[in-house]
Amino acid sequence: MSTATVNTSSTFGFSWSGLRRKVVDEFAYPLVGVTVLLAVWWLSSATWAKDLPSPAKTWEMSKLYVLQPFAKRGELDQGILRFTWNSLILVAQGYTLAIVVGTPLGFVLGMSKLFTKCFDPLIQILRPVSPLAWLPLGLILFQKSQPAAIFTIAICSMWPTVMNTAVGVRAIPQDYLNVARVLRLSRGTMLFKVLLPATLPYMFTGFRLSLGIAWLVIVAAEMLTGVPGVGGFLWQEYNSLIYEHIILSILTIGLVGFLLDRLMSVVERRLRFA
């Protein structure tokens, strides 16, 4: 009986040991990490960090925002998922603008040595500028908080896309370009049949990095402009000295950032093997 079972399992490509290993890798090990974090958090709040609320107290103070995630009791008194949704809309607008501007800029930067000589130094100067510096400029330019936040997200998050796309274009084998010239491919055909497929892995690396930066910038943008979102909620609760809600905001920001990165990874795999 057992032999037949083993043979059947191997016939269909099923392995109990493989399943156990996958369960351990995907769930057991991360659970160990979370448990250690909770233990350190609880121990810190009970010993040297007296002002740090414990996990239990944080849950007690924050459960209304979690159990009623889409409730709206006021402009800055909403469920945590409603705050998150507001932040994601703003991030999507800024991130889309960053991709639309950054991808063509990266292609030109990778294909033209003259363009690189003219503008690469300028890009290297602008790239490390903090969002705390860009936001006041956005407020001067647009006079409103939401366009200023979108501008800040876009200009801070576009650089990984620009740089990685440029690196991908430069990494295209010269043989590909020579064959395209011999076949006299049009510019459009060369772009979509040669350049884009060869550059796609580099582009998606830039897209993932840009998305992470966009999500980081939204916190600073909302904190400074008071826009209702996770960052605005965090800043309001800091001013009110409600530390439990600060921790709730931090955990939400981290979890959403993790999910966004995983989502981008899935999209990348689908497009790469399509």
N, C-alpha and C positions, 0 to 999 in steps of 0.2 A: 504493500500500500504506500509506504513512504517513498519507495523508489519511483513508483508511478507518479506520485505527487511532484517529486523533484524533476522528473523528466518533463512533466506537463509544464511546470514553471519555466524550465529552461527553453522549452519549445516556443513559448509565447514571449520570451525575453524578460521574464519577471524574476526578480531576485529579492528574497526577504532581507538578506544582508544589505543589499544596495538600498532598499527602502529604509531600513533602520539607520543606515549611515546618513541618508539624506535628511531624515527627521532630526537626527542629532545635530547635523550641520545647520539646518535651517531654523530650528526651534530651541533645542536644548542649550547649545552654546550661547546664543543671544540671551536666553532666559537667565543663564548664570551671570552674564554681564549686568543685566538689569537688577538682579538680586544683590550683587555686590554694590552697585550704585546706590540702591535704596538703603543698604546697611550703612554705607559711609555717610549718606545723607542723615539718617536717623541718629547715628553716633555723633556726628558733628553738631546737630541741633541739641543733643542732650548733654554735650560737654563744653567745648570751647566757643561755639557759635550760638550763643543763647538767643540772639535775635532771629536766627534762621528757623522758620517754622518746620515742624516735623512732617513727614509724608502724610500721617493721619490728619494733622491739623490743616495741611494744605488741601487735602481732599474735602474735609468738612467745610472749609470756607469757599471752595471753588466748585462744589458739586452742582450748584444751581446753574452755573455757566455751562457745565458739561452735560447735565441731564436735560436741560432746555437749550440745546445748542443753537437754535434759530430764533429764539425769543428776542423781541426788541422792546425794552422797557424805557429806553431813552437813547439819545444820540451816542453816548459812550457807556451805555449800560445794555449790552446785547449779549446773546449767546456766543460762545467761543467760535463756533463754526460760521456764524454770521459775520463776526469780525474777520475771520480767516477768508471768507468769500470776498469781502470788500478789499482785502489786501491782495488777493489773487487776481482780481479784475485789474487793479492798478499795475501789478507786476506784469500781467499779460500784455497790457498796452505798451509799457516801457520796453519789455523784452522783444515784442514784435518789431517795434521801431529799431531796436538795436540790431536785430537779425537782418531786417530789410536794408539798413544802411551798412552794417558791418560786413556782410557777405560779399557784395560787389566791391567794396573797398579792399577787402582781402584779396580778391581775384586780381584787381588792378595792381595791388602792391606786389603780388607774387609774379606777375607777368611782365611788368615794366621796371627795368632797372633805373630809368630816369625818374619815374614816379617815386620809387623807393628812396633815391638819393635826396629828392626834394622834401618828402613828407615823413619818412621814417623817423628822423630826429624829432619832429613835432609830435608824432604819435608817442614816442618814448617819454617826452616831457609831460603830455597830458594823461598818459595811462595811470600813473600812480597817484593822481590827485584824488583826495578823499571826497566822498559824497557830501560831507559836511561843508566842503568848499563849493561844490557845484550847486547845491540847493539855493543859497542866497542869490547866485547869478540867475538861476531859473526864475526866482521870484521877481528879480529886476526885469527880466526879459518878458515874462508872461503875466505878471501882476496877479496871478491866481495860484492857489496852492496845488490844485490837481495837475494842471499842465506843468508846473515846476517840478512836481514829484515824478511825472512821466519822463520829463527831460533828464532829470538826475539819474533815474533808473537806466534809461537808454544809454547815456554817455558813459556811465560807470561800467555797465555790463557788456558793451560792444567790443571791448578790446580783446578778450580771449578769442572771440569769433574772427576778428580781423587778423590777428597774429597766426592762429592755427590754420585758417584758410590760406593765407599767404605761404606758410610752410608747406601745406599740402600741394599747392600749385608748383612750388619750386621742386618738390620731390617727384613730380611726374617724370618717368623715364623719357629721355630724349628720343628713344626709338618710337614711342607712341606719337610724338609730335612729328617726327620725320615721315612716318607712314601716313598720317593725316594730310601732310603737305603733298606727298606723292599722289594720294587719292583725290587731291584738290577738294577736300571737304569744305563746305561753307562754314562761316563762323558759328552759326547756330548749331549745325550738326556737330562741329568740333567741340562746342561747349557742352552739349547734352550727351554726346556719345563718348567723348574722351576725357575732357577736363572734369566734369562733375562726378562721374563714377570713380575716377582715380583719386579725387580730392575728398570724397564723401566721409571716409573715416576721420580725417583730420578736422573736417567741418563739424562733425558731430561731437568730437572732443571739445571744440570751441563752444558749440551750442550748450553742452552740459555745464561747462565752466561758467558761461555767461548766465545761464539760468540760476545757478547757485549764487552768483554775485547779485543778480537782480533781486533775489529773495532776501539777501543780506541788506541791500540798500533800502528796501521798502521799510524796514524797521526804523532806520535813521530818518527817512523822509517823513514817515507818519509821526514820529516823535517830535520833529521840529515844526511840522505844519498843523498838527492836531487833527489830521484826517482820521475818521473812525475806521480803525482796523486793528490788527494785533499790536502793531507798534504804538499806535495812539493809545490803546488800552493799557499797554505796559507803562507808558509814560504817565498816564493819569493815575494809575495805581501806585507808582513810585512816589508821585507828589502827595498822594494820600497815605503813604506809608503802610499800604496793605501788601505785605511781602508775599502772602500766599498767592495772590493774583499775579505777581511778578513771576513767580516760579511757574504758574500755569501758562503764562505767555511764553516763557522760555521753552518749556516742553512742547508747546504747540508749534512754535517756530522751528524747532529742531525736527519734529516729526513730519511736518509739512515739507521741509527741505529734503528730508530723506525720501519721501514719497515722490516728490518731483524728480529727483535724480533717478529713481528706479523707473519711473514712467518714461523719462527720456531714454534710458537704456533699452527699454522694450521697443520704443519707436525706432531706435537706431538699428536694432537687430532685425526688425521687420523690413526696413528699407534696404538694409545691406543684403539680405537674402531674398529680396523680392525678385 
